[in-house]
Amino acid sequence: MAVEKMTMVNLIGNYNIMDKAIDACVRSRVFQPESTTELLSDAKAIAIARVTDENPYAEPLSKLTDILKLSDIEPELIKDSEIDIDVDDIVKYTDKFKEQMDSLISRHSDMEKELSSLGVSIDQLKHFTALDVPLSKVFSSQYLKVRFGRIPADSFIKLKTFTDNPYLVFVPCSADDEFYWGVYVTPLEREDEVDEIFASLYFERLRIPDSAGTPSQALDELTARREKLQKDYESLTNEIIEFVSSEHDRCLKIYTSIKLRYNAFEIRRYCAKYNNYFMLVGWIPLKDKAKFSKIIDKVDGIECSYDEPKKNNRVKPPTKLRNLKIFRPFEYFVSMYGLPNYGEIDPTIFVAITYTIMFGIMFADLGQGIVLAIAGFLMYKLKRMPLGKILIPCGLCGAFFGLVFGSVFGLEDVLDPLYRAVGFSEKPISVMDDVTTILLFAIIFGMAMIVVAMLLNIVSNLKQKNYEKSLFGPNGFAGMAIYLTIILVAGSIMLGFSLPLLPTILIGVVLPILIILFKEPLGNLLSHKKKLLDMSFGEYFMQSFFELFESILTFFTNTVSFIRVGAFVLVHASMMMVFTSLYDIVGGGIVGIIIMVFGNIFVTVLEGLLVGVQVLRLEFYEMFSRFYEGGGRKYASINIKNDIQQI
């Protein structure tokens, strides 16, 4: 439950060795750069400029990316890359590859267009095969205009009404329910008039390819031509596929090389230039200081110094979590809320333990818990879902509490022989018979969690020397005194033991309330600040009073909120009781088995989702809100050559 300690690195050297310094930082695999110009003081920044050299790898990278997309190759970085390949060779290869691909793609596109055009022509000619007249004679007439096309069926009927116009001659060749395909012929001097009449009848003209033979002969000719072109098209397609396949690995190796160089050059953007010198600032984990120094010392001419994080308040250090492997999956939930600030407590272990326990209690079923754990394992192994690794311990914990509550796939009596074998007369806890006990346990569990959250808040703020929050705040010592006193008084009333009520309330409630009301001046006094208040006393008192009222109210609301831990135990038992009752009603058998299988699937999925969300809500709202801010930023070291996955 710790955040890795960081140290700030300051690198200064002659501008001509900047790339060597950057390469050393990359090889260290632990350096996270910061924008140097933003970290320098305003006085120095006047003469300091950001390094804005144009990246020489941008253009070849852009070209190669376009080529990969053109070739349907997904641009990706691979580990087996040719880092040392010459840039000129990259450009030459890229240009040659592009020239070859452009030629192949251009031919492929032309064939595709021609095939499409032939397809249209063939589809059109199919409607005119009944016309036994050579097309060359039809189109060579000097006195007549011929139009091939189609006309709607209702327009064809209307055409018959034009009996007074001898120039409207339409010869149908084929028809279906919607259209008549055919030819109309008109003298040249009547062309405009006849075209206008047919246009009013929604005649659609079709372009018929020139041919010496009849439409039937032309159709055979075009079909044969299309078949030959289709074979050439498929051959060219295979040629492109083979070409791309043969160059696939080479392309990705070169792409990786140029991409890595591009990324490495972009690190220069973090540097600052001062006359003939460069400056680069960044962060490394404190434990890696010796390793980093050893690599940097090999570059002559670099001055390297290290600073504590608190010496520069312009930027906060990045956060690197350090947890045991068993707890790391729960960093996923922590990052959802926000990484801890540098110096703040890492709540990962707290979340791992409390989330797993609460989930197990609320999802208490031996059989369903094991199924959920298996599902989580498969989710992670097959889909690499981070939630899958979390479901494994949660499912196993649910199976454990299912063993305690005696529930196996919703059956409450299956484990009775086991309990009797180990010396119990009956199962330890019967959910439906111990409702009050379960709800009371949930309240006590919630109280314990809130107290632990307050203790974490005290420890975290003491580490950061924030005495106002740790000692005098509503979630500090003062607030915890009030909460524990209220619990103590309520417990004495319920259990009937005597307690000096007035002194207890005065010391445990009234005094802490006064401390919380004046937490800011008390905190400033301990921190040796000259100004105790940043506002008038009246304004401060009113603001502090309402904050105190809200804090005390949350003591009760947060505590009552934990009833859901016990409530979901009852909900689970009740939902499965519905399906077991249906099983009894139908008298078992195949139908009963189907009902129980469906019931278990339904409850496992639905309650798994609901419990997961509700436990996460308890973590974030009832506990995190008391001790955790979560405004940190992730530590991400630059790592170009040795760990491609981080780029």
C-alpha distance (Angstrom), angle and dihedral (degrees) to the residues before:
residue distance angle dihedral
M1 . . .
A2 3.79 . .
V3 3.78 142.2 .
E4 3.79 113.6 -134.5
K5 3.81 113.2 -107.8
M6 3.80 112.6 -116.9
T7 3.77 134.9 -158.7
M8 3.80 128.9 -158.1
V9 3.81 117.6 -120.4
N10 3.81 122.0 -151.5
L11 3.82 116.9 -165.2
I12 3.82 122.8 -172.0
G13 3.79 128.1 173.5
N14 3.76 147.7 129.1
Y15 3.81 112.6 -53.8
N16 3.81 93.2 -120.9
I17 3.84 92.1 64.1
M18 3.82 95.1 48.4
D19 3.81 93.2 105.7
K20 3.81 90.9 51.7
A21 3.79 89.8 51.8
I22 3.79 91.3 49.5
D23 3.80 90.9 48.6
A24 3.80 89.9 52.1
C25 3.81 90.6 51.0
V26 3.80 89.8 50.3
R27 3.80 92.7 49.2
S28 3.80 90.7 51.4
R29 3.84 88.8 63.9
V30 3.82 89.9 -155.3
F31 3.83 104.4 78.0
Q32 3.80 122.0 107.2
P33 3.83 111.2 -172.3
E34 3.79 126.0 -141.4
S35 3.78 128.7 -159.0
T36 3.79 98.5 -89.1
T37 3.80 96.6 -158.8
E38 3.82 91.1 56.9
L39 3.80 92.4 51.9
L40 3.79 96.7 50.5
S41 3.76 121.4 90.1
D42 3.81 120.1 -96.2
A43 3.80 91.8 -112.3
K44 3.79 93.4 57.3
A45 3.78 94.0 39.4
I46 3.81 90.8 70.1
A47 3.81 91.5 73.7
I48 3.79 96.4 31.0
A49 3.79 123.8 91.5
R50 3.76 132.1 -167.9
V51 3.81 114.9 -112.6
T52 3.80 105.0 -108.2
D53 3.82 102.7 167.4
E54 3.80 112.3 155.1
N55 3.77 112.4 -104.2
P56 3.85 106.3 -114.7
Y57 3.81 91.1 -158.6
A58 3.80 95.5 57.4
E59 3.83 96.5 86.9
P60 3.84 98.4 45.3
L61 3.81 89.2 44.3
S62 3.80 90.9 52.2
K63 3.81 91.8 48.5
L64 3.77 93.8 48.1
T65 3.81 91.7 47.1
D66 3.81 90.3 53.2
I67 3.80 90.3 49.2
L68 3.79 92.0 50.9
K69 3.79 91.2 50.9
L70 3.81 90.0 46.9
S71 3.80 88.4 52.5
D72 3.83 93.4 46.6
I73 3.80 90.2 -116.0
E74 3.79 113.8 143.8
P75 3.83 107.4 -128.2
E76 3.79 106.1 -121.9
L77 3.77 138.3 152.4
I78 3.77 117.1 -113.2
K79 3.78 129.2 -165.3
D80 3.81 95.7 -133.0
S81 3.80 92.9 68.1
E82 3.81 131.5 148.9
I83 3.79 99.0 -120.5
D84 3.82 95.3 170.0
I85 3.80 98.4 51.7
D86 3.80 113.0 130.0
V87 3.81 116.6 -104.7
D88 3.83 91.9 -133.3
D89 3.79 89.0 54.4
I90 3.78 89.1 51.2
V91 3.80 91.3 53.1
K92 3.82 92.1 46.8
Y93 3.79 92.2 48.6
T94 3.78 91.6 46.6
D95 3.81 93.4 50.2
K96 3.83 92.8 46.8
F97 3.79 92.9 46.2
K98 3.81 91.0 48.0
E99 3.82 91.6 49.5
Q100 3.81 91.8 51.8
M101 3.79 93.4 44.5
D102 3.82 92.8 46.8
S103 3.81 90.1 52.6
L104 3.82 93.1 48.1
I105 3.78 94.2 43.8
S106 3.82 92.0 46.9
R107 3.80 92.0 52.8
H108 3.78 90.3 44.2
S109 3.80 91.4 51.2
D110 3.83 92.7 48.2
M111 3.81 90.9 51.2
E112 3.77 90.4 47.9
K113 3.79 92.1 52.8
E114 3.82 91.7 46.6
L115 3.80 91.4 49.7
S116 3.78 89.8 50.8
S117 3.79 91.3 49.3
L118 3.81 91.9 48.6
G119 3.79 90.1 49.2
V120 3.80 91.1 54.4
S121 3.83 91.7 47.4
I122 3.80 92.4 49.2
D123 3.80 92.1 48.8
Q124 3.80 89.5 51.8
L125 3.80 96.1 46.3
K126 3.80 91.9 52.1
H127 3.79 88.5 72.0
F128 3.82 93.9 54.9
T129 3.80 104.1 46.2
A130 3.81 89.9 109.1
L131 3.80 88.5 67.0
D132 3.81 103.6 93.7
V133 3.82 97.3 -167.2
P134 3.83 126.7 108.2
L135 3.80 108.5 -106.3
S136 3.81 91.5 -140.8
K137 3.80 89.9 63.8
V138 3.80 92.1 45.8
F139 3.79 94.0 54.8
S140 3.84 95.9 38.6
S141 3.83 96.2 63.0
Q142 3.83 112.5 126.7
Y143 3.80 96.9 -160.0
L144 3.79 104.7 35.2
K145 3.80 135.9 60.5
V146 3.79 117.5 -146.2
R147 3.81 123.9 -157.9
F148 3.82 122.8 -168.7
G149 3.80 116.8 -160.4
R150 3.76 148.6 98.6
I151 3.77 135.0 -82.9
P152 3.84 129.4 -161.6
A153 3.81 114.7 -99.5
D154 3.82 93.7 -116.8
S155 3.83 90.5 49.7
F156 3.80 89.8 52.1
I157 3.79 88.4 57.3
K158 3.84 90.4 49.6
L159 3.82 89.6 50.4
K160 3.80 89.4 67.3
T161 3.83 89.5 63.9
F162 3.82 91.4 65.3
T163 3.83 91.7 83.8
D164 3.81 93.5 136.9
N165 3.82 92.3 64.0
P166 3.82 111.0 73.0
Y167 3.81 92.0 -173.5
L168 3.81 95.3 68.1
V169 3.79 101.4 93.1
F170 3.84 116.4 161.5
V171 3.81 118.8 176.4
P172 3.87 111.3 -162.7
C173 3.80 115.7 -146.9
S174 3.81 101.9 176.5
A175 3.78 139.2 -7.1
D176 3.80 146.0 -170.6
D177 3.79 134.0 -175.7
E178 3.81 93.1 -71.1
F179 3.81 109.7 28.9
Y180 3.80 145.6 30.0
W181 3.80 115.7 -145.4
G182 3.75 115.9 -154.4
V183 3.80 151.2 109.7
Y184 3.77 132.6 -84.5
V185 3.79 123.0 -161.2
T186 3.79 127.0 -157.1
P187 3.82 135.9 172.8
L188 3.79 114.6 -103.9
E189 3.80 92.6 -114.7
R190 3.84 90.7 54.8
E191 3.83 95.7 42.7
D192 3.82 97.8 109.5
E193 3.79 94.3 43.9
V194 3.81 94.7 49.0
D195 3.84 93.4 42.9
E196 3.81 88.9 53.6
I197 3.81 92.9 51.3
F198 3.81 92.9 49.1
A199 3.80 90.7 46.1
S200 3.83 88.6 55.8
L201 3.80 86.9 53.8
Y202 3.87 90.1 54.6
F203 3.78 94.8 -110.0
E204 3.84 110.5 177.4
R205 3.74 113.3 -150.9
L206 3.82 118.3 -140.1
R207 3.78 124.1 -156.9
I208 3.81 110.2 -126.3
P209 3.83 116.2 -161.4
D210 3.78 117.5 -118.0
S211 3.81 114.2 -100.5
A212 3.79 138.1 162.1
G213 3.79 93.7 -136.1
T214 3.77 137.1 57.6
P215 3.86 121.0 -72.0
S216 3.81 88.3 -98.3
Q217 3.81 91.3 52.9
A218 3.81 91.0 44.1
L219 3.80 89.2 51.4
D220 3.81 91.3 54.2
E221 3.80 90.4 47.4
L222 3.82 93.8 50.3
T223 3.80 92.6 44.4
A224 3.82 91.2 53.5
R225 3.79 90.0 46.7
R226 3.80 91.7 50.5
E227 3.81 92.2 49.5
K228 3.79 91.1 53.3
L229 3.80 92.3 45.5
Q230 3.82 90.4 48.1
K231 3.81 90.0 56.2
D232 3.82 90.8 48.8
Y233 3.82 89.2 47.3
E234 3.81 92.5 51.8
S235 3.81 90.4 45.9
L236 3.80 90.7 52.4
T237 3.80 90.6 46.3
N238 3.80 89.9 54.3
E239 3.79 89.5 46.5
I240 3.82 90.3 54.6
I241 3.81 91.7 46.3
E242 3.81 91.4 49.7
F243 3.79 91.8 46.7
V244 3.80 93.1 49.4
S245 3.80 91.2 44.1
S246 3.79 92.0 51.2
E247 3.81 90.9 50.3
H248 3.83 97.2 37.9
D249 3.79 98.9 97.1
R250 3.80 93.1 38.4
C251 3.81 90.9 51.1
L252 3.78 93.6 50.7
K253 3.80 92.2 46.3
I254 3.79 90.3 53.0
Y255 3.79 91.3 42.2
T256 3.81 89.9 52.9
S257 3.79 91.3 48.3
I258 3.79 94.7 50.8
K259 3.80 92.9 41.0
L260 3.79 92.0 52.5
R261 3.78 91.1 49.3
Y262 3.77 90.6 47.5
N263 3.80 91.1 51.7
A264 3.79 92.1 45.8
F265 3.79 91.3 51.7
E266 3.80 90.7 48.7
I267 3.82 88.4 62.6
R268 3.81 85.6 73.0
R269 3.82 86.2 74.1
Y270 3.80 87.7 73.5
C271 3.81 91.7 56.9
A272 3.79 128.0 89.5
K273 3.81 126.9 -145.8
Y274 3.80 122.6 -139.8
N275 3.82 112.9 178.7
N276 3.84 103.4 -58.1
Y277 3.79 94.5 -17.6
F278 3.77 135.1 87.6
M279 3.81 128.2 -148.1
L280 3.78 126.8 -159.8
V281 3.79 126.0 -177.4
G282 3.80 128.8 -171.5
W283 3.78 148.3 134.1
I284 3.79 134.0 -92.3
P285 3.83 130.4 176.4
L286 3.79 109.2 -95.7
K287 3.80 91.3 -126.2
D288 3.84 89.6 59.7
K289 3.81 94.5 52.4
A290 3.82 94.4 104.3
K291 3.82 92.6 46.9
F292 3.81 91.7 49.1
S293 3.82 93.2 46.6
K294 3.79 91.3 51.6
I295 3.82 91.6 56.2
I296 3.82 95.5 42.3
D297 3.81 93.0 48.5
K298 3.81 89.2 62.9
V299 3.83 89.5 67.6
D300 3.80 109.3 80.0
G301 3.79 118.7 -137.6
I302 3.83 99.3 28.6
E303 3.78 121.8 123.2
C304 3.79 110.8 -153.9
S305 3.80 125.8 -170.9
Y306 3.79 133.8 171.6
D307 3.81 129.6 -141.9
E308 3.76 134.6 -169.7
P309 3.85 112.4 -110.6
K310 3.80 92.9 -117.1
K311 3.81 91.5 62.1
N312 3.80 91.9 72.5
N313 3.78 116.1 49.3
R314 3.80 95.8 174.9
V315 3.79 93.3 87.4
K316 3.77 132.1 17.5
P317 3.79 119.5 -127.3
P318 3.81 118.2 -101.3
T319 3.77 119.5 -103.9
K320 3.78 122.6 -115.4
L321 3.80 114.6 -179.3
R322 3.79 120.2 -141.4
N323 3.80 114.4 -161.9
L324 3.76 138.6 146.2
K325 3.80 114.2 -94.0
I326 3.80 92.4 -109.3
F327 3.81 91.4 60.2
R328 3.83 99.6 40.1
P329 3.84 96.6 90.4
F330 3.81 88.4 66.1
E331 3.81 90.5 60.3
Y332 3.81 82.1 82.1
F333 3.83 90.3 69.5
V334 3.79 92.3 42.9
S335 3.81 91.4 53.1
M336 3.83 89.8 49.3
Y337 3.81 88.6 61.4
G338 3.81 93.3 36.7
L339 3.79 134.9 -80.9
P340 3.81 115.2 -87.8
N341 3.78 118.0 -96.2
Y342 3.78 116.4 -108.2
G343 3.79 106.3 -80.4
E344 3.80 93.2 18.7
I345 3.80 121.5 117.6
D346 3.81 115.1 -92.4
P347 3.83 105.1 -129.0
T348 3.82 95.5 -163.5
I349 3.82 96.8 108.8
F350 3.81 90.9 43.3
V351 3.81 90.2 51.5
A352 3.81 92.8 44.7
I353 3.80 93.3 53.9
T354 3.82 100.5 38.1
Y355 3.82 95.7 40.1
T356 3.80 92.5 49.7
I357 3.81 93.5 47.1
M358 3.82 95.2 46.3
F359 3.79 92.0 45.1
G360 3.80 90.4 49.6
I361 3.80 93.3 50.3
M362 3.82 93.7 46.9
F363 3.83 93.2 43.5
A364 3.79 97.3 43.1
D365 3.80 109.5 164.8
L366 3.78 126.0 117.9
G367 3.80 96.8 -149.6
Q368 3.79 98.7 38.3
G369 3.80 91.1 44.5
I370 3.80 91.9 56.6
V371 3.82 90.4 46.8
L372 3.81 89.9 50.9
A373 3.80 91.4 50.0
I374 3.81 90.5 51.0
A375 3.81 90.5 47.8
G376 3.81 89.8 51.5
F377 3.80 90.9 50.4
L378 3.81 91.5 51.6
M379 3.82 92.2 45.5
Y380 3.78 90.0 57.0
K381 3.79 98.7 39.3
L382 3.80 96.7 45.2
K383 3.80 102.9 29.8
R384 3.81 102.5 19.3
M385 3.79 89.6 -128.9
P386 3.84 110.5 168.9
L387 3.79 89.4 -147.2
G388 3.80 88.8 63.5
K389 3.80 93.2 66.2
I390 3.81 89.3 51.4
L391 3.80 92.8 51.5
I392 3.82 92.1 57.0
P393 3.85 97.4 68.7
C394 3.82 91.0 33.7
G395 3.80 91.5 54.5
L396 3.80 92.2 46.6
C397 3.80 90.4 49.3
G398 3.80 89.1 49.7
A399 3.81 88.3 51.7
F400 3.83 90.0 51.6
F401 3.80 93.9 51.9
G402 3.81 88.7 43.2
L403 3.81 85.5 59.2
V404 3.82 89.5 50.8
F405 3.82 93.3 47.4
G406 3.81 93.1 40.9
S407 3.82 96.9 -122.1
V408 3.82 122.2 143.6
F409 3.82 115.2 172.1
G410 3.80 87.4 -27.9
L411 3.82 94.4 -52.0
E412 3.80 108.7 126.3
D413 3.83 101.4 -169.3
V414 3.80 103.2 45.6
L415 3.80 94.2 95.3
D416 3.82 97.1 46.4
P417 3.86 93.2 102.1
L418 3.81 88.5 53.3
Y419 3.80 92.8 53.1
R420 3.82 91.8 48.5
A421 3.80 90.2 48.2
V422 3.82 91.7 57.3
G423 3.81 93.6 46.5
F424 3.83 104.6 -90.0
S425 3.77 119.0 128.0
E426 3.83 88.6 -150.0
K427 3.78 138.7 -6.4
P428 3.83 114.2 -59.6
I429 3.80 96.2 -117.5
S430 3.79 126.8 20.7
V431 3.80 105.3 -161.9
M432 3.79 99.7 -153.5
D433 3.83 92.7 42.8
D434 3.82 96.7 47.3
V435 3.81 101.8 47.0
T436 3.81 94.8 135.2
T437 3.80 92.4 47.5
I438 3.79 92.4 50.1
L439 3.82 94.3 49.0
L440 3.81 91.4 45.6
F441 3.80 89.6 50.4
A442 3.82 89.3 51.6
I443 3.82 90.6 54.1
I444 3.81 92.9 48.0
F445 3.80 90.1 46.2
G446 3.81 89.5 51.5
M447 3.81 91.7 50.4
A448 3.80 90.1 52.1
M449 3.81 91.6 49.5
I450 3.81 92.4 50.3
V451 3.82 91.3 49.6
V452 3.83 90.3 49.4
A453 3.83 89.6 49.5
M454 3.81 89.7 52.6
L455 3.81 91.2 49.4
L456 3.81 89.6 51.5
N457 3.80 89.2 50.3
I458 3.83 90.5 52.1
V459 3.81 93.1 48.7
S460 3.83 93.8 44.5
N461 3.81 94.7 50.0
L462 3.81 93.6 42.8
K463 3.83 87.0 55.7
Q464 3.78 88.5 53.2
K465 3.84 91.6 42.4
N466 3.78 91.4 -120.5
Y467 3.80 97.2 147.7
E468 3.79 94.7 171.4
K469 3.82 93.0 64.5
S470 3.80 98.0 33.7
L471 3.82 98.9 47.3
F472 3.79 109.3 17.6
G473 3.80 105.4 25.1
P474 3.83 126.5 102.1
N475 3.82 88.7 -107.4
G476 3.80 93.7 42.3
F477 3.79 132.2 75.8
A478 3.81 92.6 -60.9
G479 3.81 94.4 50.9
M480 3.81 92.1 44.3
A481 3.83 89.7 52.0
I482 3.80 90.4 54.7
Y483 3.82 92.9 46.7
L484 3.82 94.8 47.4
T485 3.80 91.6 45.7
I486 3.81 91.6 52.5
I487 3.82 89.3 49.6
L488 3.79 90.8 47.9
V489 3.81 93.6 50.0
A490 3.81 92.7 45.3
G491 3.81 90.1 48.2
S492 3.80 92.6 50.7
I493 3.79 90.7 52.6
M494 3.81 93.5 47.6
L495 3.79 96.3 43.1
G496 3.79 95.1 37.7
F497 3.82 100.9 -127.4
S498 3.81 120.0 142.7
L499 3.79 121.6 -106.4
P500 3.84 132.1 176.6
L501 3.78 90.7 -111.3
L502 3.82 101.9 -173.1
P503 3.84 98.2 47.9
T504 3.80 90.0 42.9
I505 3.80 92.8 53.2
L506 3.81 93.5 43.0
I507 3.80 93.6 50.1
G508 3.80 99.6 32.6
V509 3.80 101.3 36.8
V510 3.82 115.5 13.3
L511 3.81 96.9 43.9
P512 3.83 94.5 47.0
I513 3.83 89.5 47.3
L514 3.80 89.8 55.9
I515 3.81 89.9 47.4
I516 3.82 91.5 51.3
L517 3.81 90.8 48.0
F518 3.81 89.8 56.9
K519 3.80 97.7 33.9
E520 3.81 95.6 123.6
P521 3.83 98.3 54.7
L522 3.81 90.4 41.3
G523 3.81 91.1 50.5
N524 3.80 92.5 46.8
L525 3.80 89.4 48.5
L526 3.82 91.9 54.5
S527 3.81 90.5 45.7
H528 3.82 89.9 52.3
K529 3.79 94.0 -120.5
K530 3.78 115.7 162.8
K531 3.80 95.1 -141.2
L532 3.80 113.5 60.5
L533 3.83 96.6 -173.7
D534 3.81 131.7 29.7
M535 3.83 92.6 -158.3
S536 3.77 141.0 30.4
F537 3.80 117.2 -64.5
G538 3.82 92.4 -116.0
E539 3.78 93.6 52.8
Y540 3.79 91.6 45.4
F541 3.81 93.6 48.6
M542 3.82 94.1 50.8
Q543 3.80 92.3 46.8
S544 3.80 92.7 45.9
F545 3.81 92.3 46.8
F546 3.80 94.4 55.2
E547 3.82 91.4 44.1
L548 3.80 88.6 52.6
F549 3.80 91.6 49.3
E550 3.81 90.8 50.7
S551 3.81 92.0 47.6
I552 3.81 93.9 51.7
L553 3.80 89.5 47.0
T554 3.80 90.4 53.6
F555 3.82 89.5 54.7
F556 3.80 87.9 67.3
T557 3.81 98.9 36.3
N558 3.81 93.4 48.2
T559 3.79 92.0 47.7
V560 3.81 93.7 48.5
S561 3.81 89.1 47.1
F562 3.80 89.3 68.4
I563 3.81 89.3 66.8
R564 3.80 84.9 86.7
V565 3.82 88.1 72.2
G566 3.80 89.6 65.2
A567 3.80 94.0 33.3
F568 3.80 92.5 60.6
V569 3.80 90.5 52.2
L570 3.80 86.9 59.2
V571 3.80 92.8 42.0
H572 3.80 91.2 54.2
A573 3.80 92.6 50.3
S574 3.82 91.8 45.2
M575 3.80 94.5 49.6
M576 3.79 92.4 50.3
M577 3.82 90.2 44.8
V578 3.82 88.1 62.1
F579 3.81 91.8 57.7
T580 3.81 94.6 42.3
S581 3.82 88.0 52.1
L582 3.82 90.3 51.7
Y583 3.81 88.1 48.6
D584 3.82 89.7 55.5
I585 3.82 92.5 44.9
V586 3.82 93.7 55.3
G587 3.81 89.8 44.7
G588 3.80 97.1 -117.8
G589 3.77 116.7 -91.8
I590 3.80 123.9 118.5
V591 3.82 92.7 -38.9
G592 3.80 90.6 51.6
I593 3.80 91.7 49.2
I594 3.81 90.5 50.5
I595 3.82 89.7 50.9
M596 3.81 92.2 50.8
V597 3.81 93.6 45.8
F598 3.80 91.5 49.0
G599 3.81 90.6 44.9
N600 3.77 93.1 52.2
I601 3.80 92.8 47.4
F602 3.80 91.3 47.1
V603 3.82 94.5 47.7
T604 3.81 94.3 42.3
V605 3.81 93.2 52.8
L606 3.81 98.1 37.8
E607 3.78 98.2 40.9
G608 3.79 92.6 39.4
L609 3.80 88.6 58.3
L610 3.80 95.1 42.8
V611 3.80 95.0 45.5
G612 3.79 91.5 46.9
V613 3.80 91.7 53.1
Q614 3.82 94.9 42.8
V615 3.80 94.1 49.6
L616 3.79 90.0 48.3
R617 3.80 88.4 51.4
L618 3.81 90.7 53.0
E619 3.79 89.6 50.1
F620 3.79 95.6 48.9
Y621 3.81 103.0 36.5
E622 3.79 106.4 26.8
M623 3.81 99.3 36.6
F624 3.81 113.6 14.1
S625 3.80 91.2 51.3
R626 3.82 88.7 63.6
F627 3.77 101.9 52.8
Y628 3.79 111.7 5.5
E629 3.82 134.4 76.0
G630 3.79 101.9 173.2
G631 3.80 100.3 -162.6
G632 3.79 97.7 134.6
R633 3.80 128.2 125.4
K634 3.78 124.8 -131.0
Y635 3.77 121.6 -100.8
A636 3.80 109.5 -124.7
S637 3.78 117.7 172.2
I638 3.78 120.8 -153.7
N639 3.77 107.6 -107.1
I640 3.78 114.7 166.8
K641 3.79 109.9 157.0
N642 3.76 107.7 24.8
D643 3.77 103.2 41.9
I644 3.78 112.3 31.5
Q645 3.80 92.9 175.2
Q646 3.81 91.1 71.1
I647 3.79 94.6 58.5
